[in-house]
Amino acid sequence: MAQLALYRGLRPQRFEEVVGQEQTVRALKNAVQQGRVSHAYLFCGPRGTGKTSVAKILAKAVNCIEPVGGEPCNHCASCVDIASGNFMDVIEIDAASNRGIDEIRDLREKVRMLPAQGKTKVYIIDEVHMLTTEAFNALLKTLEEPPESVVFILATTEPNKIPATVASRCQRYNFRRLSQVEIMQRLRTAIASQGIEAEEKALEVIARRATGSLRDGLAILDQCLAYSSSPVTYQDVLKVLGLVDDRFLGDFFASLIEGDVAQVLAGLDTALEEGKEPLQFVREAADYLRDMLVVKAVGPQAELSRVIADVALSRLRRQADMLDMAVILDALKSMMRLSGELRFSETPRFIMEVTFLELAGLLGNKERVKALAHAASPLAEKDSSGVVRKQKGSARGTLAEVPWAKVLELVRSKKVTTYALLAEARCMGFKDGLVIVGFKKGFKFHRERMEEKENKDILVGVLQEVLKQKVEVQFVMLGDSPEEDPLVRKAIEMFGQDVVEITE
């Protein structure tokens, strides 16, 4: 038999056990105690905040044989049957899968029947915003003239999609997201109920990742228990959730601030090889930057978004002191942009590499980054396949430089997939209206896709916008040896053998 999930096993059975919804609970308990229960309720709020749990407690309270102070006794036959899901007069309907008019018409017919087992028939309609317009219209008639022995409880995460005519016939209660402290307290209770131990730091990470949803927090804890049994450690939680360790992020941002391009790329390689999801890694980097920004603005009292050890926190504060607030803000905006692009990219690694190298230029020693980038260029003085030297002052002229970073940024704003194809390309410059763009060995697919009219037209349009003149684009593949490199041959063709010197 499958083990009962924690969030189900620890579901509150009385109003006083509900976490974080004090105003709603007080109003409902008083309504039961005073005999003022409404015929229809609308429970609104984020997922995992207790809407269905409170609905079931209310169903027990209105059917309980011996309620005490508005609370169900949890001992009578009605309470026991409702808790076990065997009570005929409490009907739960998932509107996501029963959203049509036929299902609501069937409900209207059954509503007229008197309760078969208890005092009040309770309909709990979850995700009610999923009903069709016709179904809402059919439900509206029942809500206008409900039988005395029926209570409707409509639950939704998107109250804006509920027709005003329906909402106006219900008492509305808003369920709020739970605070981290409230979720932590519940997690400690859950740990104690299982007879196991957990590091406080591990529970803090779970509470933060739950983002206000107690159900999500208990589900994560359940997953961690399956992974490590007892005790649950901080490192266990990181592994289960696929999060990046704070020390690793500290090292990674140290490389960015130092402008160490090689180390930045190595850090990305390590993260992806360990199975970190690109989008999750970027979100963690954004959280790190957000914490850096808050520490810079607020100081030691800053409320951080991540759980960070004391040593890593001291390092983060030192890094924050090294950067201007405007620079951190720009970096954070880059991460937010990158998160959006990764959702639609087929080549996330390329986009990540380009963005983080741009970030190294923003955060780090710009002169060093520029020098490293120049050394990596195939037409610079040195490249992976040899050296191509351009003699200054030649009568034949020189290749004009193209502001490639600006070109890439404009291409990205027009079409992300085209930008991804160009992320590994290198612009060699232009002369006489011809722009040469080279692709390294292994990126033949990218070159072929860029030859397609739509992608090429986007690049040509952007180049003409930036260079303020009409241009043509030629895509070339970079060969294994300098002599065979088409780019070198093109340089010789344009400038002459006397201008271009090839050195092994």
N, C-alpha and C positions, 0 to 999 in steps of 0.2 A: 504493500500500500504506500502511495506517495506521501511524504511528510508534509504536514500543513505549513504553508508559508508563514513567516513571522508576522507579516502585516495582517494576516487573517487570524492567526492564533491569538494575537494581542489586540484584536479589535475591541474598542471600548463597549461595555455592556450597559453602562449607566451614563446619564448626562454628566455626572461629576467626574467621570473618567476621561471625558473628551479633552484633548489638549488644544489650548490656544483659541477657542471660540467662545469665550466667556459670555459675551453679550447675547449671542444667539441661543446658547444653552439656557441661560437664565430666562429669556423670554419664553421659550418653548416649555420649560419646566413649570413656569407660572401659569401658562395657558392650560396645561394638563391639570394642574392642581385646582384651578378656578373653574374648570369646565368650559373654557373659552377657546377650544381648538377650532381653527379655521377649516373650511372645506378644501382649501388649496394653498400649497406653499411652493415658493420658487427658491431653491437653494443655488446660489451662484458662487463661483470661486475656482481657483486653480485646482489642478488634479492633486489628489492625495492629501487634501486638507480636512477631510472628515464628512463630506456631504452625505454619502451613502450610509456611513456609520450612524450619523445623527438621525437620518431618515428611519433606519431600522430601530433605533432606540425609541423614537417617537411612535412607531408602529406598535412596539411592545407596550409603551406607556398607555396608549389609548385602548388597548385590549387586555391590560393586566387586570387580574381579578382583585388583587390587593395592592394597589399602588401606594407608595409612601412618599409624601411630600412632592408629588409630581414625578417621582422616579419609579420605573418598573421594579417589581420585586425580584425578578429573575428566578423565581422558584415555582410559580404556578405553571399549569399545563400550557397556557397560552404563551408565556414568556419562553419556556423551554422549547416549544415547537417553533416559534418564530426565530429563535437563535439558531436552531438546527436546520431551518429552511423548510420545515414540514407543515407550515401553517397555511391552510387553504385561503384565508382571507387577506393575506399579504402577498401581493402580486408584483414582482419585479419585471420591468420591461426595458429591454435595451433598444432605445430608439434608433440606434445606428443600424440595426439589422431588422427592425420592425417599424419602418418609417412611412409606410404607405397608408393610403386612405382605408384600404380593406382592413388592416390591423386595428385602426382606430374605430372603425364601424363595429368590429367585433367587440372591442372594449366597451363601446356604448351600450351594446346589447346586454353584456354581462354585468355592467354597473347597476342595472335595474334590479338585479337579483339581490335578495337580502343576504347578509353575512351567514355563512354556513357553519362556522366554527367559533367565532368570537363576537365581540360587540360591534366592531367597526371594520369595514373593508378598506384596506389601504393599498393604493396603487403608487408604486415608486417607479417613475419613468426617468431613466438615466440618459444623459446626453440628449435631452429633449430638443435641443436646437437642430438636431438632424432630421426632424420630421419635415415632410413636404408641406407646401402651402395648403394643399387640399386637406392633408391630415390635421394641420393646425386648425383649419376652419371647422372640421368635424369635431375636434376636441373642444373647441370654443363653446359649442352648443351645450356640451355636458357640463363645462365649468360654469356656464350661466345659470343652469338649473340642476344642480347636483342633488342626488338623493341624500337624505339626512345621515345615513349610515356609511357614507363614503368620504374618505380623505385622499386627496391627490397630493403627491410630493414630486415636483418636477426638479430635476438636478441638471445643471449645465455648467460647462467651462466657458461658454461664449454667450453671455446674456444679451449681447447686442443683436443676436440673431433671433431672439424671441419676439414675435409680433406684439406690439403694444397692447392690442386687444386681449391677448392671453395674459401678459404680465400684469395688466391692471386688475385682473380677477384673482390674483394670488397675493399672499403675504410674502414679501421678498426678504430673504436673509443673505447677507454677503459673508462668505467665508474667506478669511485672510490667510496669506502665507504665514507659516510658523517661523518664529525666530530661531536662530542657531541654538540659543540657550534652551529653548523648549524642546527642540529635536534632540539635543544632547541628553537632556534629562530622560527622555523616553528611550533613547538608545541604552543608557545605563540600566534602566529597568529591564529592557529586553535581554541584555547581557546577563543580568542577575537571574532572570527567570530561566535561562539556559544553563546556569551553573558554570559559566566559563569566565575568562578574564580577557580584557582588551586594554591596550595602551590608550591613555587619554588622548594622545595626539592622533591615534588612528580614528577614534570616534569623532574627533574634531574635523578631520578630513571628510569623513562620511557626512557629517552634518552640513558642511559647506557645500558638498556636491549634491545634496538633496534639494538645494535651492528652494527651501520653504515647504517642501512636500514630505510629510512624515512617512507616507507610504513608500516613496522613493528611498528615503533613508533606511527604513527597515528592509527593503528589498536588497539594497547594497550590502547591508550588514549580513543578511542571509547568504548572499553570494560569497562574502568574505569568510563566513563560518564554514561553508562548503570547501573553501580553498585551503584554510589553515587550521581549522578546529580551534584549539586554545593554546596559548593566548593569541588574540588577533593583534598583529603588529602594524606599525606605520608603513613599513615596507610592503607588507602583504596587501594593504589597501591600495597602495600605489600600483602594484602589479595587477591587481584585479581590475582596477579602473583604467589602466593604461596611461597613468599620469607620469609626468616627468619629474624626476627627483630635483629638489631645490638646489642641491649642490651642483648637479649637471647644468641647470639653468644659470646658476651663478658663473660657472666656468664659461658657458656659451656667451653670455653677455659680456664677460671680461674680454673675450676674443673680439667681439663686436666693437667694444670701446677702444681696444688697442689697435683696431684696424687690421687684425691678423686674418687676412682673407683665407689662407690655407687652413687655419684652425677652425674658422667658421664653417667651411665646407666639410671638414673632417667631423665636426660636431653634428652637422645635419646627416652625414653618412651614418654615424653611430646611432642616432635616434631612429632613423628609418630602418636600419638593419636589425634593430632590436624590436621592430614591429610596431613602433609608435605610429598612430594614424596622423597623416600630415595636418589635417584640420585640427585635431586635438593638440598637436604640438604647437601650432600657431596660436590657439586659444590660450595655452599655458604661457607662451611668450607674451601674449597681450596682457594676461593677468600679472605677470612679473613687471611689465612696464607700468601697468596701472598702479601696482603697489609702490614702485619707484616714484611715480608721480605724487602719490598721496604722502609718502614719507618726505618728499621734497617740500610739499606744501604745508603739511601739518606737523611733522616732526615725530618724536618718539610715541606720541599718543595716537598715531594713525591706526585706523582699523583696516587690516590687510585682507585681501580676498583669498590668499593662499595660506596654508599652514606651513610656516617656515621655522626651522630650527634657529637657535640663538646665534650660532656661528654664521649661518647663511644670512640671517637678518642683519648682522653687523656688516657683512660684505655688501648687501643690497644698499644699505645706508651710505657706505663709502662710494658706491657707484653712483648713487643719486647726487651726492655732493660734487661729483666730477662733471655733471651735465647740467645744462640750462633747462629750465622748465619747458621752454618753447621747443627745444630739441626733443625732449621726452614726449611731448604732445604730438609732434610730427611723426615720431617713430610709432606711437600708438595708433595714429591714423593709418599709417602704412600697414600695420597688422590687421586693422579692421578691414581695409581694402583687400588685403590678401585672403582673409577668411571668406569674403564674398566670392572672390575669383576661384578659389579652390573647389567650391561647390559645383562648378560647371566645367572644370578643367580635366582633360584627359591626360595631361602631363604635369601633375602637381609638383614633382620634384624640380623641374626646370623653373617654374614660377617661384617656388620657394627659394631656390638658389639665387636667382636674380634679385628678388626683393631683399633677402638678407645681406647680399653684397652691397646693395644700395644703402641698407641700414648701417653697414660698416662704414660707408662713406659719410653718413649723417652723424653717427655717434662717435666715430673714431678719428684717428689722425688722417685727415683728408689727403695730405701730401703723400703719405706712405701708401694709402690705398690707390691713389692716382698712379704712383710709380709702379706698384704691383700690377695694376690693370694694364699699364702701358707695356710692361715686360711680357704680359700674357698675349698681347696682340700679335697676329701673324705677320703684320707688316712693320712691327716695331724692330728694334735692333736685334731682338733675340726671340725665337719661338721654339716650339717643341720639335720642329723638323729641320731646324737650321737657323741661319741669321739672314735677314734681308735688310741691307743697309741702304738708306736713301741719302745720296750725297747732296748736301745743302749747296745752294747757289748755282745749281746746274742751269744751263741755258735752256734745257728742255722743260724746266718747270717741275712742280711737285704735286702730289695728290692733295686736294683740299680736304680738310677734316669735316666730318659730319657729326653734329651733336646727337649721337646715337641714343643716349639715355632719354633725351627729349622725344626723339622719334618713337622709341619703344613705349613711352608713357602715353603718347597720343594714340598709337596703335591699340594699346590696351583699353583706352576709353572708347574706342570704336568697336573692337571685337576681341574678346579675351582669347579665343582659340587661335586667332592669327598671331597675337602677342606670344602665346605659348610656343608656336612654331619658330618664332624669331628669337626666343630667349637664348638659344644656343648658337645663334648666328653672330658673325662678326662683320661689321661694316668697315671696309678697307679705305673708304673715302670716295671722292668723285672728281672727275675732270671732264671738261667738254660735255657736260650734261649726262654722263654715264656714272651711275653708282654701282659699285661692286660689293656684293654681299657674299661672304664665304661661310660654308658649313664644314665642320670637322668630319673626319671619317667616322662612320657610324650613324650619321644623321641624314642619310640619303632620303629617308621618308619625309623628313621635314622640308628638305629642299624641293622634293617633288610636289608636296602639298602647297608650298609657296609659289610654285609655277602656275597653280590654278588661278584662273582669271580673277575670281572674287578676292582671294588673299593678296594677289599681286597688285590689284587695283587699289586696295586699301593702303598698302605700303607706299605705292607711287604717289597717291594723293597726299599722304602725310609728308613724304619727302618734299614734294613740291610746295606744300604749305610752309615747311620749315626753311627750305633753301631759297624760297621766293623765285623759283624758276622751273621751267619744264625739265624733267629728267627721265631717263630710262634706267631700268634696274637689270643687272645681270647677276644671276645666282651661280656660284661655282662651288665645287667640292675641293677641299684641301687635300693634296696628295700625301703619300708617305715620305717622299724625299723632296728636297727643295727644287731639284732640276725638273721633276715631273709635276710639281705643284701648278695647277692651272692659274692660280692667283699670281704666282711669280712670273709665269709666261705672259700673263696679261699685263703685269707691271712692265716687263721688258718691251712688250709690244707698244705700250703707251709712251714709255719714256726713253727706250733705247737701252742697249746693253751697257753703254758707257755710264749710265746713271745708276743702274741697279747692280749691286755687288752681292753675291751669294757666298756666305761663309758657313762651313760646317761647324 
